[in-house]
Amino acid sequence: MSKELLKTAFDKMKNMSCCSLQLIKIKSGKTGISYYTRECELTPPGKIGSFAHELADKYSKAIEDGKYASVDEYTGDIVGNVIYKLEGENALISEAYGQLCKELANPDTEGRINDTKFNAYMLLGEVELGAETVPIKLISMQSPMMNMKNKFWFKIERNTFREIDEPILNLKKSIDVVILKDTIYMLTLAGENLFAMERAYKAVCNNKVNEIIECGFLTDEAVFQKIATSGQNPRRFVAYNQSRLEAMKNVSKRKKLAKMFNLKLSGSNIDTNDEKTATRLVKFLCNKAMLDPLNDLPVEVAAAKSWQ
């Protein structure tokens, strides 16, 4: 349904009469994330709208042609042809999303544009979806400003070339994120950088790893912590399944699950000195491990979701 909703929004956007452009500077550091936005005008009038119509047409056709397999809830997985969505109130992004919305509502309109290093741009408008008028935002995470080197304008009246010595606005015809009302759709995982999500899911990972360690069924807690918080494992904790940990707390269930998912045991504890076992435990707890129904063998999956 979400694919159809997005396509409808893009189709409606092709007839949108009013659209604005904001350049965005995203600054992420140890203390968090901040945004600076600068609203811009293009001449001749109507250029922003016509560019938005081109983008809408491009992505409407992409959905129609099957470029995207599905729209799924964001689980930290990396599947190239899937659009991931999450709500603005999601704990992973709620604080950053609130800050971004605040800045977008009050953009700078006078600051010198070439004094700021922008790393994204956004097109803002409204579309009619049923009886509701819904705000829509298209975000490209590619830098919109370019400093030209060894580039020259051709001056017709002088029949000569003049060096381009000022930055130019270069709006790439690609978008990474669509925000429809307060639902965020990530067409590419570059959208994670809009909300500094790596910091968020690493925090989730650390909290959950500590909770797992406190259960006391691991042979080597330090080894498990090192493995669970490195590589691709932190993003896996976005899909963490608390009910699986609860099952692991029970000795008889733990032994049964260990046998099912090839987890090495030392007595009744999970042998996390074995790197494969430690990694498999992470995958099991984060809904990345299932059983093949044909042979009951454990398999790794991108994410578990409701059968449709």
N, C-alpha and C positions, 0 to 999 in steps of 0.2 A: 504493500500500500504506500509506503514512504517513497518508493521510486516514482509511482504515479503522481504523488503529491508534489514531488520536486519537479517533475516534467510539467505539470500544470502550472506551477509557479514560474518556471522559465518561459512557458508559452505566454502567460499573462504579462510577463516582464517585457516581452517584445512589443507590447502596446503601451508600455508605461510612458506617461507624458513628462514626469518630473523625476530627476535623478541628480544626486550630488556626488562629488568625489572628495575623499579625504586621504591624505598621505599619513602613514602611521610610523612612528618610531617606537619600537619595542625594546625595552631595556630590561634584561633579566640578570639578576645577581644573587648574592648570598642572602640579601635582605628581602628578596621577593621580586615581583615584576611591576613595571610601570609603563605607562603609555603617554605619548604626546601625539596629538592629531592636528593636522593643518588642512583646513578646507580650501579647495582650489577651484578656480574657474578656468574654463578653456574657451578660446575663441577660434572660429566663430561660434556664436550661441548654438546650442543643440548638439555639440560634439560629444559631450559626456553621455547624453541620452542615446545617440546613435551607436556609440561604443558599447554601452550596456546592452543594447538590442542585439548587437553582433555576438556578444558573449552568451546571452540567453539562447540565441538560435543555435550556437555551437553546442551547448551542453544539453539542450532539449534533444537535438539529433543524436548526441552521444548516448543518452538514455534509451532513445527509441531504437538505436542500432545495437543495443545490448552490450555496450562497453562495460557497464557495471552489472555485476551478477546479482547484487542484493544491497539492501540497506540494513545493517545490523547494529545492535547496541555496541558501544565501544567497550572492548574487553582487553585492549592492549595488544591484540593480535596484529600481525602484518600480513594481510592478504591484498594483493595489488588491485584486484577488480571489485573490491567491496567498499561501499561508502559507510563510514562509521558515524553514528549519531549519539549525542548525549544532550541532556537538558542543561540549561544554564545554571540550574540549582544543584547540579551534581557536585558532590564534595571535591572532586578532582579539580574543578575549574571555577567554582562559584565565586570565590574571592576575586580571581583575575577577571572573570566575566563581568562582575559588578564594576570593577575599575574601568574596564574597556568601555562599557556602556555609558559610564559617567563622562568619560573623555569625549566620546562620540557625540554626546548631547551638547557639549560645550567646546567645540573645536576652536583653535586659534584661527583667526582670519587675517591677521596683519603681520605676523612674524616673517622675517626673511627666510624664504624657502631654502635657499642654498647654504644657509648656516647650519642646517640639520641633516644628519645622515639617516634618511628614511629607509626602512627595510620591508615595507609592505604598503599596499594601497587598498582602499575599500570603496565600492560603489554602494550607495544607499538609496532606497526607494520604497515604494509600497505597491502591493499587488492585491487584486480582488480574488479571494478564495471563497467561493460560495457567497454568503451574505456578509462576510467579514473582510475588512481591509487590514492586511497584515504587512508589517514592515519586513523588508528583505534586504540582506546585506551580502555582497559578494566580495571575498577577500583573496587577494593574491599575495603570497608570501615571498614574492620576488621584488628586489629593490626597484623602485620606479624611477630613480634618478640615475643618469649616466654622465660621467665626465668624458668628453670626447678627446681623443688624441689622434693627431694626423688626420682629422676630418675637416671638410671644407664645404661651405655653402656655395652654390653657384648663383652669382648675381647676374640676372638676365640683363638688367639695364646697363651693366658695365662689361658684360661678356667676359667675366673673370670669376675667380674663386676667392672667398674670404674664409679664414680659419675660424672654426667654431671654438670660441674661447670661454664659453659659459656652459653650465650643465644643461642637459635636455631632459624632458619628461618622456620616459619610454614605458608605456603601459603594455606589459606582456599580455597576450590574449590567452591567458590561462588563469584559472582560479583554484584555490586549494580548500577554501571553506565557504559554505553557505550558511547564513544564519536566518532562519525563517521564524519570525516572532522571537521565541526564546529557545528554539531548538537548533543545536549546532550540528551541521553535517560536514564531515571531513572527507572531501573527495580525494585528498592525498594525506599522508601522515605528516606532511610539512605543517599541517594544521595544529599539530601538537605544540609547535613552537609559539603559536599565537598565545597560548595560555601557560607556557612553561610547564607542560605536563610531566616532563621527566622528573622534576623535583617532587611533584605531587605523588606520582606512583612509587617513587623511591621511599617517600615517607610512609606510604601505606605498607610497602614491603617490610620496612624496618619494624613497624608496629606489629605486623602479623608474625614475623619471624620471632620476635621476642615472646609473643603469645605461644607459639609452637614450642619454643625452648622451655617455657615455664611448665609445660605439660609433663616433662620429665621422661619421655620415652625414646630419647635419642642417645646413642652411645657416645657421640662426641659433638657437643653443642657448638664449639668454636668452629669446627670444620663445616658443620651445616650452615652456620651463619655466614661464613665466607662464601660458600657456594651459592646460597640462596639470595645473596645480595649483590651478586656479580653477573656480568654478561647480560643475557636476555631475561634472566629470571625476575628482576624487579618489575618489569612491565607485565609479567604473567600474573602478578598478585592483584591486578585490576579485577580479575575474574575469580578471586579467592572465594572458596566455598566453605563457610563455617561449619556446615553440617558434616563435611568430610573430616574435619578436625575432631568434631565431637565423637564421630565413629572411631577414630584412631585412639581416643582416650580409653576405650574399652579393650582389655587385653585380648579377649577371644575374637572380637571383630578385627583388631589390629593384625592378629596372626592370619586370619582369613583373607584380609585385604592384601597383606604382604605376599601371600601365596598367589593371589589373583594377578597382582601387578608386578611380580618379580622384584620385590623389595627384600634385600638381604636382612636377616635377623641375627641378633646376638642375644640369645635367650629370648626374652619377649620384647626386646627393644629394637628399634630400627637402627641398623648398622650404618651410620652416616660417615664412618671412616671410608666406606666404599663410595666413591664419587658418583657412580652411576645410580646407586640407590638414593643418595641425597638429591640428585637432580630429578629422579623419578618421583620422589616424594613431593617435591615442589610442583611438578606437573599434575600429580594426583590431587593435591590440595587446591590447585588453581583450575580445575575443570579441563585440563588438557590431556587427561588420560581416561580412556574408555575401553570397553571390551568389544572385540569384533563379535557380532552375534552369530557368525557362521562357525567360528572355531574357538570362541571364548579366549582368544589371545589378546593381551593388552596392546592398544594402539594409541598413538599420539594424535590429537585432533586440534584444530585451530581454536575452537571454542564450542562449548555445549550451549545449545539454545532450544527453545520449545519446538516440538515437531509441528510442522505446518502442512 
